[in-house]
């Protein structure tokens, strides 16, 4: 049984989504949790791309012999906010840091002022009669509210969110039918801090290379230990999503699974999800890349070829038959030229079922803005579940 590395299984059991034997008790809630982790992974990768693009621009400046322009990351725009027993994923809003300092906020009404701002959008009779208060209120705050009011008002307001969201400058959101507390310590700031305090930048904000002894622009001596810093947290959103998706697929289809699995470190052929059942192995790659291009598909074809070669070599060594091996690649964004991508694996493998690319048929708008529009969010859950169902059909 795969180790519960990220505490995912425990929290699913604690929330009565899995039983003690890892059988599914509440599949809709499992899918909501999985989709929530996907949204965090998607948001983090969109944010990280801005950082990567800025680094690449600085590298080009260095090659041209120019002083790199300093840059500062914008605030992370996405939020997961609890309201009642649901979670609101905010994909687009004005000044998110002013309302919610943390990426994950357990209660939208953490501030009493949020209650006052929301009251005009809720049935005035309910407000006046205070029928929403399910507790004995001592009104110790301005003779109006107490701490328990935040919880009870959150339950009331969950039915009115579409009416008052605009008043908080929220222009794009979707609702997850699970409480925000289930994401505690999984959705966090840690990976963002790694980006914002990236230590391969010099004090003069120039990009550094490990091979250099001194910064070519300010002459500062480079401490090579900054390149040895463990950056696992920068990959955490993807790794946690991979683990949870692997868990779901293994339960659904009866596979053993490994997530973020490296069969041979020399070749660095890491796979997102490694599923095995008797003499059959399925490799699953899920990407949030906005441009699923030729180079990415080629790299995954190489991964499959290396894994298959390793399995055959091991089978020959022990004198047994090698298991069949195939790879399924899926992404949330529609490829530009799927026929071209489909043709690439056929240069290596004769069997057309050896390497499958699932087309989401969904396209994000081409924009430099990190945030996700309401129009895109309206389709995103259906697209995610659709690609997941197609993936299941191949297992």
N, C-alpha and C positions, 0 to 999 in steps of 0.2 A: 504493500500500500504506500502510495506516494506521501512523503513528508508534508505536513501542513506548514510550509515554510513561512507564509505570510499571515498565518492565523485566519485564513479564509474559511476553512472547514469549521473551525470552532465558532466563528460568528454566525455562520449559516445554521449551525446546530442551536446556538443560543437564541436565534430568532425563529426557530421551529421551521426552517426551510429544508434542512436535512435531519434525518434521525441519527442515532449513534452508530448505525451501520453504514452511513453515507447513502442511504436511500432518500430519494426526493419526496418531501412531504408537501411542498408548495412550489410547483414549477413556475407559475407566473411571477412569484416573488424572486425566484432564482434568476429568471430572465431579466427582471428589472434591475437586480443587483449587477448582473453581468453587463447590461447596457450602461449602467451608471459608471462602471469601471472603464468601459469603452469610451465614454464621453470625456473622462479625465485623461485617458491616454491620447485621444484625439486632440483635446485642448492643449495638452502639454507639448505634443509634437508640432502643432501650429505655432505655438509660442517659441519653441526651440528653433524652428526654422528661421525666424527673424535673427536670432543670435548667430546661427551658422552662416547666414547670408552676410551679416555684418563682418564676421571673422574672415570670410572669403574676400570681401571687399578690401579689408586691411592687408591681406596677403598680396593681393594684386598691387596695392599701393607700394608695398615693400619691393616687389619685383621691379617696379618702375623706378625705384629709388626715391620715392616720395614719402613724406611724413604721413603715416596713417592718421586718418581722422578719428578722433575719439567718438564713442557712441555710448548711449545709455538705453537699457531695455525699458520699454513701456511697462506699466503695471499689468500684471496678469489679469485678463478681463473676465475670466469665467468664475462662477461661484456655484456651490451646492448649498442650498439653504432649506432647512426644515420648516415646514408649515403644517401644523396638525400632525397626522401620521404619514405625511407625504414628503417628498424632497423635490424642490424646484431647482432644475439646472438652468442657470442664467447664462445665455450665450451672447447676449448683447445688452449692455446698459451703460449709462453715463456715469463716470467716476465711481467705479465699484468699491474702491478703498474707503470712500467716505461713508458708505452704508455698512459694509462688511469687511472688516480688516483681514479676516482669514478666508481661505478658499472654501473651507467647510464651516458653516454656521448652523448649529443645531436648531435654532429658533429664529425665524424672521423677525420676531418681536423681542429681540434681546434688549432693545431700548424702549422705554415707555413712550418716547416721542413717536415711535413708529405706530403705536396704537392710536394716538391722537390723529395722526395723518391719515389713518385708514378708516376711522369711524364714519366720515361723511359718505363713504361708498357702501356702507352696510345698512340694512333696514333700520331706520331710526327707532322703531318701537322696540326692537331687540336691544338696542344700545340703552335706551332710556330705562327700560325695565330691568336691565342688567341680568337678563335671563341666561346669558352666555356664561355667567360665573357659576361654576360647578363646585365652588369652595366657599368657605366662610371668610369673607374678605375683611381685613382690618384697615384697609385703605390708608396704609402708612406712607404712601407716596402722593403728595399733594391732595390728600383726602379723596383720592380717586381709585388708586390701584394698589395691589401688593404684588409680591414676586410671583405668586401663583396665577395672577391675572395674565401674565405673559403666556403661560401654557394654555389656559382656557381660551384666551382670545385667538391664539394661533389655530386652535381647532375650529373655531367659528369662522375665521378669515379664510381658511383653506377653500371654502366654497365660493368665495368672492374674489379670488386672486385676479382673474381676468379683468375685473372692474377697477381695481386700484393699482395694478402693476405699472401702468403708464405714469401715475403720479410719483413713482419712485424712479422714473427714467429707465424702466426696464422695457426694452424694445424687442427682445427675443428670448423666449424661455420654453421649456417643456417640463412636464410633470412625471416624476417617478413614483409609483405606488408603493413605496417603502419608506420607513422613517430615515432621516438623515443620520441618526446615531449608528446605523449599521456600517457607515463608512468611516467611523472614527479611527484615526491613526493610519488609515490606508490612503485617504485623500488628504494630503498635507502639503506644507510649504517646502519640504526638505529639498526636493529636486530643483525647485525654483531658486533656492538660495545658492545651490551649486552653480546655476547659470549666472545669477547676478553677481557672484563673487568668484567668477572663473579665474583660476590662478595661473593661466598661461598668458596673462597679460602683464606687461611690465608696469612699473610705477608711472611711467610716462604714457601708459595706455596703448603701447605698441604690442602687436602680436609677437610672441616668442616661439622659437623652435628649440627642441631639446638639444640639438647638436651645437647650438651657439654657446659660447662661454660668456659673452657680453652682449647687451642690447646694442644694436647697430646705430641707434638714434640718440640715446642718452649716455651710453657707456656703462650703465649699471651692470654689475656682475649678476649672472643668472644663477639662482639656487635650483639645481636640477631636481631637488626633492619635490618641488611643486608639481612635477610631471608624474610623480609616483603616487599622488593622492588617490585614494579609492573613490572612484566616481560612480559606484553602483547606484546611488540614489538618483542619479540623472536618468537611469533606465528603469527605475522602479515602476512608473505607471504602466509601461509596456509589459514588464515581467509579471506584474500582478495580474494584469488582464490575461496574459497568456496562460498563467497558472489556472485562473478561474475558468477560462474557456476550455482548457484541457480537462479540468475536473468535470465540467458539464458534459462534454462529449464522451468522456469515459463512462460516466454513469448512464448516459442515454443509450450508448451503443455497446457497452460491455467490454471496453478496452482497458488495458493498463496504460498509464500515461506518464510522461516526463515533460516538464515545461522548461523552456530556455536551455535545451539539452545540447551539449557539445560532445560529439562522438570522438573527435580527434582534435586536440588543441593545436597540433602543428598546422592543420589546414583551416582551423577556425570555422568549421562548418556547423555553426550553431543553428538549431531549428527552434522555431517558436514552440511547437507542440509535437511530441513524438508519441504516436499511438501504436500499441502492439496487441494483437490478438492471435494466438497460436502462431501460424506461419505467415501472417500478414502484417505489414508495417505501413502506416500512413503518416506522412510528414505534413503538418499544417503550417502555413505561413499566412499571417494576417497583417496587412499593411495599411497605414493611414496616408501613404504617399499621395499627394495630389496629382502627380504625374507618374503613373506606372509605366516606366520606360524599358527599352531593350536591355540596358545594362543591368537593371535590377532582375529581370527575368533570367538573363544569362547567369547571374550569380547564384540564383536558386536552382537552375539546371545543374550547375557545377556541384552545388550542395548535395542534390539527389544522387548524382553520379558518384560522388565521394562516399556517401553513406552506403550506397548499394555495393560499391567495390569493397568497403570495409566489412560488410556483412558476408560477402562471398569469400573473402580471405579468411575470416573467422570460421565459416562453415567448412572450408577446405582443410583448415588446421585441425578441426575436431572430427572431420569425417562425417558431416551431416549435410542435409540440404539447406540452402540459403533461403530465408523467407522472401516472399515477394515484397517489393517496396515501391511506393508511389508518393507523389507530392500534390497537394492541393493548395493553390495560391488564391487568396481572395483579398479584396480591398474595398474600401467604402466609396472610392471614386472611380468612375467609369474610365477605362483606358482609352487613349486617343486612337490607337490602331490595334484592336484585338486580333484580327487575322494575322498581322505580322508577329505579334507576341506568341500566338498559338503555333506558328511555324517553327519557332526557335527550338523547342524541345525535340521536334521531329528530326533535327540534325544529329541528335545523339541517340534517341530512343525510337524504336520502330513502333512500339505500342502507343497509339494516340491517347490511351487512358492512363499512361504513366505519369503524365504531368497535366493537371487540369487548372485552368484559370477561370474563376467564377466572376462574371460580369455583374456588378451591382446595378447597372443601368441608371446610376445616379451621378450627377455632376455638380460639384461645388462651383460657385461663381468664381471666375478668375479675378482676384482682387488682392491688394497688398494689406488689406485689413485682416487682423487676426480673428475678430469676432465673427460669430455665426448668425446669419439673419433668421428672422422668424420663418420666412418662406423655406429656408433650408431645414430648419428644425422641425417644421411640420411634416417633412418627409423622412427624416433621419431614422426614427425608430422603426418604421415599416421597412425601410431599406436594410437596416441592420438585421432584423428578424428574417427578412426574405433571403438574404445571403446565408444566414445561419441555417435555415431550413434546406437550402440547396446543398450546403456543405454536408448536412446530415444524410441527405439522399445518396451521397457518394461513399458513405462509410458502411 
